[in-house]
Each structure stands twice: as structure tokens, then as C-alpha cells.
Amino acid sequence: MIIKESTQKTIVYLIRHAASIDEKGIRNTDENSQIINEKEILSVEGERQSKKLSERNELKNIDVIWSSSYTRAKATAKYIAFNNEIPINIDSKLNERKLGNLKELALFMKDKKTRDPSQEQLIDIYYKTTDGESAEDTRKRMTEFFDRILEEYRGKNVAIISHRRFN
């Protein structure tokens, strides 16, 4: 018996959420601000960006949409879902990397040159604070997600709405 591989290409569109409301303060550093970060909504400009994005020709034939569980990612996905008449699938594996405890992060950053916790945690990929996630943890969960998506949706057009970086 000969099994033919599909000759159709799987196309994955990686989309960063549109502009969110600019809130003052440190986000994504402790449990309270993590929850605030997860619920942050799109700005008026972000809503406009999302609608315009959904009108692009390449996004008019999407078979499946996946989004992080964050409100701003789901809000970006809604126009694409509406135009393609398909539901939005949610997976927390697409969420931002959780930086964790603010005090521990401050100690970690004390003598760092970059002053950017995300960049420093990419240099030390195994470092994480209490309630936080290392860059390596994030890489593993993202790899699991994409391996599953590429297997499950062979030959399909997939839109994935997430955050700034996949790291």
C-alpha cells in the first residue's frame, strides 16, 4: 500500500495582536499585574487595525484560527473569524511568557546591562522567578503547540494570533 503525502502546503500566518490601551505601570511581573495584562483590551486604533487586517486577501481563506487566551489577542482574531465564518480556538500555550515575581526580577536585573528583563532571560534561558516562566519553558510549550498544529492541519491555512515574540 502506498500512502501519498498531501501536496498542499500548510500556510501559517503568525499575527501579533493589534494595539492595546496604553496603561501606566509595570505589567506581567506579579500575579496581580499578570491578570491585568491578560485582560487588557484593544485601543480604538487597535480595533481599526484588526478590522483592516481581516480584509487582507491572504486572510480571506482561513481554515482555522488559534488565539492566545489574552483578551487583546482574541479581539484581534474576531474580525478574521467573522469574515471566514469560523470559530476562534483558544490555547494558553500562545500566551505571553510570564515573567513572575517583581522583587526577584528586580534582584536578577540589578547588575544587568540591557535593563530589559525579557532580553536578559533570553541570555539565561533557564532563569525564572517564583510564579514565572523561563525562556526555555516558553520555547517548549510553543514547540508543542506548533508541532501539533502542523500535524493536525496539514494543507490548511491557519491564522495564529499571539503576542510580540515567540520566545
C-alpha positions as CSV (number, residue, x, y, z in Angstrom):
1,M,0.0,0.0,0.0
2,I,1.4,3.4,-1.0
3,I,0.4,6.5,1.1
4,K,0.8,9.8,-0.7
5,E,1.7,12.8,1.2
6,S,-0.5,15.8,0.7
7,T,0.9,18.1,-2.0
8,Q,-0.9,21.0,-0.5
9,K,1.1,23.5,1.5
10,T,0.2,24.3,5.1
11,I,0.3,28.0,5.5
12,V,0.5,29.5,8.9
13,Y,0.0,33.3,9.5
14,L,1.6,34.5,12.7
15,I,-0.2,37.6,13.8
16,R,0.6,39.9,16.7
17,H,-2.4,41.3,18.4
18,A,-3.3,44.9,17.4
19,A,-2.6,47.9,19.6
20,S,-3.9,47.7,23.1
21,I,-4.8,50.5,25.5
22,D,-1.7,52.1,27.0
23,E,-1.8,51.6,30.7
24,K,0.6,53.1,33.2
25,G,2.7,50.8,35.4
26,I,4.6,47.6,35.3
27,R,2.8,44.7,33.7
28,N,3.4,41.0,33.6
29,T,5.6,40.9,36.7
30,D,3.5,39.5,39.5
31,E,0.2,37.7,39.8
32,N,-2.0,40.8,40.1
33,S,-0.4,42.6,37.1
34,Q,-0.4,39.3,35.1
35,I,-4.1,39.2,35.4
36,I,-4.4,42.8,34.4
37,N,-2.2,42.1,31.5
38,E,-4.3,39.2,30.4
39,K,-7.5,41.3,30.4
40,E,-6.0,44.3,28.6
41,I,-8.3,45.4,25.7
42,L,-7.6,46.9,22.3
43,S,-7.5,50.6,21.8
44,V,-9.7,52.3,19.3
45,E,-6.8,52.3,16.9
46,G,-6.2,48.6,17.7
47,E,-9.9,47.8,16.7
48,R,-9.3,49.7,13.4
49,Q,-6.1,47.8,12.8
50,S,-7.8,44.4,13.5
51,K,-10.6,45.2,11.1
52,K,-8.2,46.3,8.3
53,L,-6.0,43.3,8.8
54,S,-9.0,40.9,8.4
55,E,-9.7,42.4,5.0
56,R,-6.3,41.4,3.6
57,N,-6.7,38.9,0.7
58,E,-4.5,36.3,2.2
59,L,-6.7,36.2,5.3
60,K,-9.9,35.7,3.4
61,N,-9.5,31.9,3.0
62,I,-8.5,30.8,6.6
63,D,-9.5,27.3,7.6
64,V,-8.8,27.6,11.3
65,I,-7.9,30.4,13.8
66,W,-6.0,29.9,17.1
67,S,-5.5,32.7,19.6
68,S,-3.9,33.1,23.0
69,S,-6.3,33.4,25.9
70,Y,-5.5,37.1,26.3
71,T,-8.4,39.5,25.6
72,R,-6.4,41.6,23.1
73,A,-5.4,38.6,21.0
74,K,-9.0,37.3,20.9
75,A,-10.2,40.8,20.0
76,T,-7.7,40.8,17.1
77,A,-8.9,37.4,15.9
78,K,-12.6,38.2,16.0
79,Y,-12.7,40.1,12.7
80,I,-10.8,37.3,10.8
81,A,-13.1,34.7,12.4
82,F,-16.2,36.7,11.4
83,N,-15.0,37.2,7.7
84,N,-14.2,33.5,7.4
85,E,-17.3,32.3,9.3
86,I,-15.3,30.1,11.7
87,P,-14.8,30.0,15.5
88,I,-11.8,31.1,17.4
89,N,-9.8,28.3,19.1
90,I,-8.1,29.4,22.3
91,D,-4.9,27.9,23.6
92,S,-2.9,29.2,26.6
93,K,0.3,27.8,25.0
94,L,0.1,31.0,22.9
95,N,0.1,33.3,25.9
96,E,3.0,35.7,26.7
97,R,5.9,34.5,28.8
98,K,5.0,35.1,32.4
99,L,7.9,37.0,34.0
100,G,6.9,36.2,37.6
101,N,7.7,37.8,40.9
102,L,8.6,41.5,40.7
103,K,11.1,41.5,43.7
104,E,13.0,38.5,42.4
105,L,13.1,40.0,38.9
106,A,14.5,43.3,40.3
107,L,17.3,41.4,42.1
108,F,18.0,39.5,38.9
109,M,18.2,42.7,36.9
110,K,20.3,44.6,39.4
111,D,23.6,44.4,37.6
112,K,22.4,43.7,34.1
113,K,23.4,45.8,31.1
114,T,20.3,45.7,29.0
115,R,17.7,46.7,31.6
116,D,15.2,44.6,29.7
117,P,14.1,41.5,31.7
118,S,12.9,39.7,28.6
119,Q,16.2,40.1,26.9
120,E,18.2,39.1,30.0
121,Q,16.0,36.0,30.4
122,L,16.8,35.1,26.8
123,I,20.5,35.2,27.6
124,D,19.9,33.0,30.6
125,I,17.2,30.8,29.1
126,Y,16.7,28.7,32.2
127,Y,16.3,31.6,34.7
128,K,12.8,32.1,36.1
129,T,11.3,33.8,39.2
130,T,8.7,32.3,41.5
131,D,5.5,32.1,39.6
132,G,7.4,32.9,36.4
133,E,8.4,31.0,33.3
134,S,11.9,30.7,31.8
135,A,12.5,31.3,28.1
136,E,13.2,27.6,27.8
137,D,9.8,26.8,29.4
138,T,8.2,29.1,26.8
139,R,10.1,27.5,23.9
140,K,8.9,24.1,24.9
141,R,5.3,25.0,25.2
142,M,5.4,26.9,21.9
143,T,7.1,24.0,20.1
144,E,4.5,21.6,21.4
145,F,1.7,23.8,20.1
146,F,3.3,24.3,16.6
147,D,4.1,20.6,16.2
148,R,0.5,19.7,16.9
149,I,-0.9,22.5,14.6
150,L,1.4,21.5,11.7
151,E,0.4,17.8,12.1
152,E,-3.3,18.4,12.7
153,Y,-3.9,21.0,10.0
154,R,-1.8,19.7,7.0
155,G,-2.7,21.5,3.8
156,K,-4.7,24.2,5.7
157,N,-4.5,27.9,6.1
158,V,-4.0,28.7,9.8
159,A,-4.1,32.1,11.5
160,I,-2.4,32.3,14.9
161,I,-2.9,35.4,16.9
162,S,-0.5,35.8,19.8
163,H,2.0,38.4,21.2
164,R,5.2,40.2,20.4
165,R,7.7,37.4,20.3
166,F,7.6,33.6,20.3
167,N,10.5,33.1,22.8
